[in-house]
Amino acid sequence: MGLTNNDIFKKLRVAHKLRDDQIVEICKLVDFRISKSELGAFFRKENHTKYMECGDQVLRNFLNGLIIHLRGPLKKEETS
């Protein structure tokens, strides 16, 4: 069936050894607010009652924040 957004999010979390509080801070880098309880719902098994699907917007904002976290913000080029 392929990977879901939840699967991708879980794999990135494990690959980068991120804790929930670190993910919250990474999302804040792009002015996206998410709570630890929302994150927990994304990382649960699909058959759990509190499971929640990770939407495209959540994953996109996390990825944009992760880029900034890993390489720093883009510097504006000076024009002369």
Secondary structure by P-SEA (a helix, b strand, c coil): ccccaaaaaaaaaaaacccaaaaaaaaaaacccccaaaaaaaacccccccbbbbcaaaaaaaaaaaaaaacccccccccc
